[in-house]
Amino acid sequence: MLWRHLCVARARLASGLVVGLMLIGGSFAAAQTKDKSVSASEPSAPPVEVTTATVDILEAGRAGDLNVVAKGQGQDRVHLTLHNRSTRRLNVVVPPGLVAASAVGQGAAGGGGRGGGFQSMGLGSVANREGAFGEFHGTGAPAPGLQSIAATDETLSRHVTVPVGETIELSIPAVCLNYGVTSPTPRDTFKLMDVADFSSNPRVRKALRSLATFGTSQGVAQAVMWHVCNDLSFEEMALQAGKVMNPQQVALAARFVAELDASASGELVDPAAVTRDRIFVQVLGEGPLGADARRLSRQLDGMRLLGMPIRLVESDQLPASGAPALYLRIILSDSKTGETSGRIMASSCTEPNSWLPLGKAAFRDTSSLSVLDGAGLAKAIDRAVAAAFVTVKPARRSVGSTTLRVENRLPFTVTGLTVKAGTSSGSPAVPFQGVGVGPNRWVLLPIQAATASLVERVEANGL
């Protein structure tokens, strides 16, 4: 009996617990449903809008929106730390013509001294690749034969974005403005300023602004600034040529300084003066092809090769030129029906009127000689010269990408180039801007392809 009563009691107790749990669960579910309905009816807070402003690095620093710290990083770079103190996302522009000035005062008024302390530095662009200097403004030269289309003003990115409250660190290529003075180290702090506040010498100001705007190789920029800031002769630089610069870059610097001293008033050297008399072309034809050669030669007048204007040569004498320059002797030859072929004899000079053989190249066009015009010939020559004297080969490979070694044998700095991504005729062309590889120098460029077969086109700006 006792056992039976215990069983009944236990059953009633279990039943009560189940009912209680059901009631509690129902109340909890109802409360959850109520909370959901309430929260669903309440509007959610909109995301906080963050405005973006494009600001000059110096102006933003003076306004207190940006904290800028510039420190040394050897003889060819400056390290910048940018902290955004504003309530806006800042696109910080580093304009051409900035100087990281030594706190010890290396001639902020005069533009260069040999005293104590450490070197002041002229800054390049935030977008520069290794070995390049400046913005390469307007390097998108018109394609050969399309002289009616102006060069584009599209440049590589001039700014760096700094989010609200965050800090960005940059390493910017730079050139020394005080030859013979100790190179800055990370312990050395600069004062960032415009070149107009650094130097009262208009020659110094125009040189740095022009180089940083047009773009060149770092060796050319360094040679120019040592000459205009410190009166270091180009002959002395050529004797000391090595890692910093080579004789070809010194020659380019000397030519630029000649145009700098001959230029009229203004903040920049005339870019047309820098590219003038750099490309000399003579067109000849074998046997009966002489008439077509003369026709095509006349049509080439005013067109461009390698991004620079052609100067025609009509006599058999080598052209008179201030260095550096390129002379292309084009010889049309017999070819198959429906095509035009020929060969190119290239010479270059790095000293005035001192021409030396550079090499040979062959060209072919799919138009017959009778219908080929100057634009077509210019395009064929441009492609042949680019492939012969600016070469690419894989340096490293990884999954889906390749690092190319680009070597420049031309007497000018290569500002832009287009490579063929692959080995087939239908492989896509990949352009690179702001390359800045000097004569007899090389640079590494990444490409999203398994390989690259050749350089299709080269651009130069005479620097």
C-alpha positions as CSV (number, residue, x, y, z in Angstrom):
1,M,0.0,0.0,0.0
2,L,2.7,2.4,0.9
3,W,4.5,1.6,-2.4
4,R,1.2,2.3,-4.3
5,H,0.7,5.6,-2.6
6,L,4.2,6.7,-3.4
7,C,3.8,5.9,-7.1
8,V,0.6,8.0,-7.2
9,A,2.3,10.9,-5.5
10,R,5.3,10.7,-7.8
11,A,3.0,10.7,-10.8
12,R,1.1,13.8,-9.6
13,L,4.3,15.6,-8.9
14,A,5.7,14.9,-12.4
15,S,2.5,16.1,-14.0
16,G,2.6,19.3,-12.0
17,L,6.2,19.9,-13.1
18,V,5.4,19.4,-16.7
19,V,2.5,21.8,-16.6
20,G,4.6,24.4,-14.7
21,L,7.4,24.2,-17.2
22,M,4.9,24.6,-20.1
23,L,3.4,27.7,-18.5
24,I,6.9,29.2,-17.9
25,G,8.0,28.4,-21.4
26,G,4.9,30.0,-22.9
27,S,5.4,33.1,-20.9
28,F,9.0,33.3,-21.9
29,A,8.1,32.8,-25.6
30,A,5.4,35.5,-25.3
31,A,7.9,37.9,-23.8
32,Q,10.4,37.2,-26.6
33,T,7.7,37.7,-29.2
34,K,6.7,41.0,-27.5
35,D,10.3,42.2,-27.5
36,K,10.7,41.3,-31.2
37,S,7.6,43.2,-32.2
38,V,8.7,46.2,-30.2
39,S,12.2,46.2,-31.7
40,A,10.8,45.7,-35.2
41,S,8.6,48.7,-34.9
42,E,11.4,51.0,-33.7
43,P,13.5,52.6,-36.4
44,S,17.2,51.5,-36.5
45,A,19.9,54.2,-36.1
46,P,21.4,55.2,-39.5
47,P,25.1,54.7,-40.1
48,V,27.3,57.6,-39.2
49,E,28.2,59.5,-42.4
50,V,31.9,60.1,-42.8
51,T,32.8,62.8,-45.3
52,T,35.9,62.7,-47.4
53,A,38.0,65.8,-48.1
54,T,41.0,66.1,-50.4
55,V,43.6,68.3,-48.7
56,D,47.2,69.5,-49.3
57,I,49.6,68.0,-46.8
58,L,51.0,71.4,-45.8
59,E,47.7,73.1,-45.5
60,A,46.1,70.3,-43.5
61,G,49.1,70.3,-41.1
62,R,48.7,74.1,-40.6
63,A,45.0,73.7,-40.0
64,G,45.5,71.1,-37.3
65,D,43.6,68.4,-39.2
66,L,46.7,66.3,-39.9
67,N,49.8,65.6,-37.8
68,V,52.8,65.2,-40.0
69,V,56.2,63.8,-38.9
70,A,59.0,63.5,-41.5
71,K,62.1,61.5,-40.6
72,G,65.3,60.5,-42.4
73,Q,65.6,57.2,-44.3
74,G,69.0,57.4,-45.9
75,Q,70.2,59.4,-48.9
76,D,67.3,58.5,-51.3
77,R,64.0,58.3,-49.2
78,V,62.1,60.2,-46.6
79,H,59.7,58.5,-44.1
80,L,56.4,60.3,-43.4
81,T,53.9,59.6,-40.6
82,L,50.4,61.0,-41.1
83,H,47.8,61.0,-38.3
84,N,44.3,62.2,-39.1
85,R,43.1,64.4,-36.2
86,S,39.9,65.6,-38.1
87,T,36.4,64.2,-38.2
88,R,36.7,63.5,-42.0
89,R,38.5,60.9,-44.1
90,L,41.4,62.8,-45.7
91,N,42.8,62.2,-49.1
92,V,46.2,63.8,-48.5
93,V,47.9,65.2,-51.5
94,V,51.7,65.5,-51.6
95,P,52.2,68.1,-54.3
96,P,55.4,68.4,-56.5
97,G,58.0,70.7,-55.1
98,L,58.1,69.7,-51.4
99,V,61.3,69.7,-49.3
100,A,62.1,67.9,-46.1
101,A,64.3,70.5,-44.6
102,S,67.0,69.8,-42.1
103,A,66.2,71.2,-38.6
104,V,69.9,72.2,-38.4
105,G,69.2,74.6,-41.3
106,Q,71.1,73.6,-44.4
107,G,70.6,76.9,-46.2
108,A,66.8,77.2,-46.1
109,A,67.2,80.6,-47.6
110,G,69.8,79.8,-50.2
111,G,69.2,76.2,-51.1
112,G,72.2,74.3,-50.2
113,G,75.4,74.3,-48.1
114,R,78.1,72.1,-47.0
115,G,78.0,72.8,-43.3
116,G,77.2,70.4,-40.4
117,G,74.0,68.6,-39.6
118,F,72.3,66.4,-42.1
119,Q,71.0,66.7,-45.7
120,S,67.7,68.3,-46.7
121,M,65.7,66.3,-49.2
122,G,63.6,67.1,-52.2
123,L,60.5,64.8,-52.4
124,G,59.2,62.7,-55.3
125,S,55.7,61.2,-55.5
126,V,53.8,58.9,-53.2
127,A,53.2,56.6,-56.2
128,N,56.8,56.3,-57.3
129,R,58.2,52.8,-58.0
130,E,61.8,52.0,-57.1
131,G,64.2,54.1,-59.1
132,A,61.6,56.6,-60.2
133,F,61.1,60.2,-59.2
134,G,58.1,62.5,-59.7
135,E,54.5,62.4,-60.9
136,F,55.0,61.7,-64.6
137,H,52.4,64.3,-65.4
138,G,51.1,64.0,-69.0
139,T,53.2,61.0,-69.9
140,G,50.3,59.4,-71.8
141,A,51.7,60.5,-75.2
142,P,49.6,60.1,-78.3
143,A,50.0,56.9,-80.3
144,P,52.3,57.2,-83.3
145,G,50.6,59.0,-86.2
146,L,47.8,60.4,-84.1
147,Q,49.4,63.8,-83.6
148,S,46.0,65.4,-83.5
149,I,45.2,63.7,-80.1
150,A,46.8,65.6,-77.2
151,A,48.8,63.7,-74.6
152,T,46.6,62.9,-71.6
153,D,47.1,64.5,-68.2
154,E,46.2,61.4,-66.3
155,T,48.7,60.8,-63.6
156,L,49.4,58.1,-61.0
157,S,47.6,58.7,-57.7
158,R,49.0,61.8,-56.0
159,H,47.3,61.2,-52.7
160,V,47.1,58.8,-49.8
161,T,43.9,58.2,-47.8
162,V,44.0,58.5,-44.0
163,P,40.9,57.4,-42.2
164,V,39.5,59.3,-39.2
165,G,41.7,58.8,-36.1
166,E,44.2,56.6,-37.9
167,T,47.9,56.8,-38.8
168,I,49.5,56.0,-42.1
169,E,53.2,55.7,-42.7
170,L,54.8,56.4,-46.1
171,S,58.3,56.0,-47.6
172,I,58.8,58.5,-50.4
173,P,61.7,58.7,-52.9
174,A,63.8,61.8,-52.5
175,V,67.0,63.5,-53.6
176,C,69.7,65.1,-51.6
177,L,69.9,68.9,-51.7
178,N,73.3,69.2,-49.9
179,Y,76.1,67.3,-51.5
180,G,78.8,66.1,-49.1
181,V,76.6,66.5,-46.0
182,T,75.7,63.5,-43.7
183,S,72.8,61.4,-44.9
184,P,69.7,61.6,-42.6
185,T,68.8,58.6,-40.3
186,P,65.6,57.6,-38.6
187,R,66.7,59.6,-35.6
188,D,66.7,62.8,-37.7
189,T,63.5,64.9,-38.0
190,F,62.7,67.2,-40.9
191,K,60.5,70.2,-41.3
192,L,58.3,69.7,-44.3
193,M,57.9,72.8,-46.5
194,D,57.4,74.1,-50.0
195,V,60.5,74.6,-52.1
196,A,59.7,78.3,-52.3
197,D,60.1,78.6,-48.5
198,F,63.2,76.4,-48.6
199,S,65.1,78.4,-51.2
200,S,65.1,82.0,-52.6
201,N,66.9,80.8,-55.7
202,P,64.4,80.6,-58.6
203,R,66.7,78.1,-60.4
204,V,66.4,75.6,-57.5
205,R,62.7,76.1,-57.2
206,K,62.0,75.6,-60.9
207,A,64.3,72.6,-61.2
208,L,62.7,70.7,-58.3
209,R,59.1,71.5,-59.3
210,S,59.7,70.5,-63.0
211,L,61.4,67.2,-62.1
212,A,58.7,66.3,-59.6
213,T,56.0,67.2,-62.1
214,F,57.3,65.7,-65.3
215,G,58.9,62.7,-63.7
216,T,62.3,61.0,-64.5
217,S,64.6,58.5,-63.0
218,Q,66.0,59.2,-59.5
219,G,69.5,59.3,-60.8
220,V,68.7,62.1,-63.3
221,A,66.8,64.1,-60.6
222,Q,69.7,63.7,-58.1
223,A,72.3,64.9,-60.7
224,V,70.2,68.0,-61.5
225,M,69.7,69.0,-57.9
226,W,73.3,68.5,-56.9
227,H,74.3,70.8,-59.8
228,V,71.8,73.6,-59.1
229,C,72.0,73.5,-55.3
230,N,75.7,72.8,-54.8
231,D,77.4,73.7,-58.0
232,L,78.7,70.2,-58.4
233,S,79.9,69.8,-62.0
234,F,78.6,67.2,-64.3
235,E,82.1,66.1,-65.1
236,E,82.8,65.3,-61.5
237,M,79.5,63.4,-61.2
238,A,80.3,61.4,-64.3
239,L,83.6,60.4,-62.8
240,Q,81.8,59.3,-59.6
241,A,79.0,57.5,-61.5
242,G,77.9,54.3,-60.0
243,K,74.9,53.2,-58.0
244,V,73.3,56.6,-57.6
245,M,73.6,57.6,-61.3
246,N,75.4,56.5,-64.5
247,P,77.0,58.6,-67.2
248,Q,73.8,58.5,-69.3
249,Q,71.7,59.9,-66.5
250,V,74.3,62.6,-65.9
251,A,74.0,63.5,-69.6
252,L,70.2,63.7,-69.3
253,A,70.6,66.0,-66.3
254,A,73.0,68.3,-68.2
255,R,70.6,68.6,-71.1
256,F,67.8,69.4,-68.7
257,V,69.8,72.1,-66.9
258,A,70.6,73.7,-70.3
259,E,66.9,74.0,-71.0
260,L,66.3,75.2,-67.4
261,D,68.8,78.1,-67.9
262,A,67.3,78.9,-71.3
263,S,63.7,78.9,-70.2
264,A,61.6,82.0,-69.7
265,S,59.9,83.0,-66.4
266,G,57.4,80.5,-64.9
267,E,57.4,77.8,-62.3
268,L,58.2,75.0,-64.8
269,V,60.5,74.3,-67.6
270,D,58.7,74.1,-71.0
271,P,58.2,70.3,-71.5
272,A,58.3,70.8,-75.3
273,A,61.9,72.1,-75.0
274,V,62.9,69.0,-73.1
275,T,61.6,66.7,-75.8
276,R,62.9,68.7,-78.8
277,D,65.6,67.3,-81.0
278,R,65.7,63.9,-79.3
279,I,64.5,61.6,-82.1
280,F,66.1,61.9,-85.6
281,V,64.7,59.8,-88.4
282,Q,65.9,59.2,-92.0
283,V,63.9,57.1,-94.4
284,L,65.6,55.4,-97.4
285,G,64.4,52.9,-100.0
286,E,66.3,50.2,-101.8
287,G,66.2,50.7,-105.7
288,P,62.8,51.6,-106.9
289,L,61.5,52.1,-103.4
290,G,63.1,55.5,-103.1
291,A,60.0,57.4,-104.2
292,D,57.9,55.7,-101.5
293,A,60.6,56.4,-99.0
294,R,60.5,60.2,-99.8
295,R,56.7,60.2,-99.6
296,L,56.7,58.5,-96.2
297,S,59.4,60.7,-94.9
298,R,57.4,63.8,-95.6
299,Q,54.4,62.3,-93.9
300,L,56.4,61.5,-90.8
301,D,57.0,65.2,-90.2
302,G,55.3,66.3,-87.0
303,M,54.6,62.8,-85.8
304,R,56.0,61.1,-82.7
305,L,58.1,58.1,-81.8
306,L,58.6,56.9,-78.3
307,G,56.3,59.8,-77.2
308,M,58.6,62.5,-78.6
309,P,58.5,64.5,-81.8
310,I,60.4,63.3,-84.9
311,R,63.0,65.5,-86.5
312,L,63.6,64.4,-90.1
313,V,67.1,63.9,-91.6
314,E,67.5,64.4,-95.3
315,S,71.2,64.3,-95.9
316,D,73.6,61.4,-95.5
317,Q,75.5,63.2,-92.8
318,L,74.9,62.4,-89.1
319,P,72.6,65.0,-87.5
320,A,74.1,67.7,-85.2
321,S,72.7,67.2,-81.8
322,G,73.2,68.1,-78.2
323,A,73.2,64.8,-76.2
324,P,71.3,62.6,-75.5
325,A,69.5,61.7,-78.7
326,L,68.5,58.8,-80.9
327,Y,69.1,58.5,-84.6
328,L,67.1,55.9,-86.6
329,R,68.1,55.2,-90.2
330,I,65.1,53.4,-91.8
331,I,65.7,51.3,-94.9
332,L,62.6,50.0,-96.8
333,S,63.3,46.7,-98.6
334,D,61.6,44.4,-101.0
335,S,58.8,42.4,-99.4
336,K,56.0,40.0,-100.1
337,T,52.8,41.3,-101.8
338,G,50.5,42.9,-99.3
339,E,53.1,43.8,-96.7
340,T,56.0,46.2,-96.0
341,S,59.2,45.3,-94.4
342,G,62.5,47.0,-93.6
343,R,65.4,47.4,-91.2
344,I,66.4,50.0,-88.6
345,M,70.0,51.1,-87.9
346,A,70.0,52.8,-84.5
347,S,72.6,55.1,-83.1
348,S,72.7,57.1,-79.9
349,C,74.8,59.9,-78.4
350,T,75.4,60.8,-74.8
351,E,77.9,63.6,-75.7
352,P,77.1,66.3,-78.2
353,N,77.5,65.0,-81.8
354,S,79.3,61.8,-80.6
355,W,77.2,59.1,-82.3
356,L,77.8,55.5,-81.5
357,P,75.9,52.4,-82.9
358,L,73.1,51.2,-80.6
359,G,71.9,48.2,-82.6
360,K,69.6,47.0,-85.3
361,A,65.9,46.0,-85.6
362,A,63.6,44.7,-88.3
363,F,60.0,45.8,-88.8
364,R,57.1,44.5,-90.8
365,D,53.6,46.0,-91.6
366,T,50.7,44.1,-93.0
367,S,49.9,46.9,-95.5
368,S,51.5,47.0,-98.9
369,L,54.0,49.8,-99.5
370,S,51.8,51.6,-102.0
371,V,49.1,52.1,-99.3
372,L,51.2,52.4,-96.2
373,D,51.2,56.0,-94.8
374,G,53.3,57.9,-92.4
375,A,51.1,56.9,-89.4
376,G,51.4,53.2,-90.2
377,L,55.2,53.5,-90.7
378,A,55.6,55.4,-87.4
379,K,53.6,52.7,-85.6
380,A,55.7,49.9,-87.1
381,I,59.0,51.7,-86.2
382,D,57.8,52.5,-82.7
383,R,56.9,48.8,-82.0
384,A,60.2,47.5,-83.4
385,V,62.4,50.0,-81.5
386,A,60.6,49.3,-78.3
387,A,61.0,45.6,-78.6
388,A,64.6,45.8,-79.6
389,F,66.0,48.2,-77.0
390,V,63.6,47.8,-74.0
391,T,63.5,44.1,-73.1
392,V,61.5,42.0,-70.5
393,K,62.2,38.7,-69.0
394,P,60.6,36.9,-66.0
395,A,62.6,37.4,-62.8
396,R,60.2,35.6,-60.4
397,R,57.0,33.6,-60.9
398,S,54.1,32.7,-58.5
399,V,50.6,31.4,-59.0
400,G,48.8,33.8,-61.4
401,S,51.5,36.4,-61.5
402,T,55.0,37.2,-62.7
403,T,57.6,39.7,-61.7
404,L,59.3,41.1,-64.9
405,R,62.8,42.5,-65.1
406,V,62.6,45.4,-67.6
407,E,66.0,46.6,-69.0
408,N,66.3,49.9,-70.8
409,R,69.0,50.4,-73.5
410,L,67.6,53.7,-74.9
411,P,69.4,56.9,-74.1
412,F,66.3,58.3,-72.3
413,T,64.4,57.5,-69.1
414,V,61.4,55.2,-69.9
415,T,58.3,56.9,-68.4
416,G,55.8,54.3,-69.6
417,L,55.6,51.1,-71.5
418,T,53.2,48.4,-72.8
419,V,54.1,44.7,-72.6
420,K,52.5,41.7,-74.3
421,A,51.2,39.4,-71.5
422,G,51.8,36.1,-73.2
423,T,53.5,34.6,-76.2
424,S,50.6,34.5,-78.7
425,S,49.6,37.2,-81.1
426,G,46.2,37.5,-79.4
427,S,47.7,38.0,-75.9
428,P,46.5,41.2,-74.1
429,A,48.6,44.3,-73.9
430,V,49.3,45.5,-70.4
431,P,50.3,49.2,-69.9
432,F,52.5,50.6,-67.1
433,Q,52.7,54.3,-66.3
434,G,55.3,56.2,-64.2
435,V,57.9,53.5,-64.7
436,G,61.0,55.8,-64.4
437,V,63.7,53.4,-65.5
438,G,66.8,55.3,-66.6
439,P,69.1,54.5,-69.5
440,N,71.2,51.4,-68.9
441,R,69.1,50.6,-65.8
442,W,66.5,48.0,-65.0
443,V,63.4,47.8,-62.9
444,L,61.1,45.0,-61.6
445,L,57.4,45.2,-62.5
446,P,54.6,42.8,-61.4
447,I,52.1,41.5,-64.0
448,Q,49.1,39.3,-63.5
449,A,50.1,36.8,-66.1
450,A,52.3,33.7,-66.5
451,T,54.8,35.5,-68.6
452,A,55.4,38.5,-71.0
453,S,56.9,38.1,-74.4
454,L,58.0,41.6,-75.5
455,V,57.6,45.3,-75.1
456,E,55.1,46.7,-77.6
457,R,55.4,50.4,-76.9
458,V,57.6,52.7,-75.0
459,E,57.1,56.3,-73.9
460,A,59.7,58.8,-72.9
461,N,59.7,62.5,-72.0
462,G,63.3,63.5,-72.8
463,L,64.4,63.3,-69.1
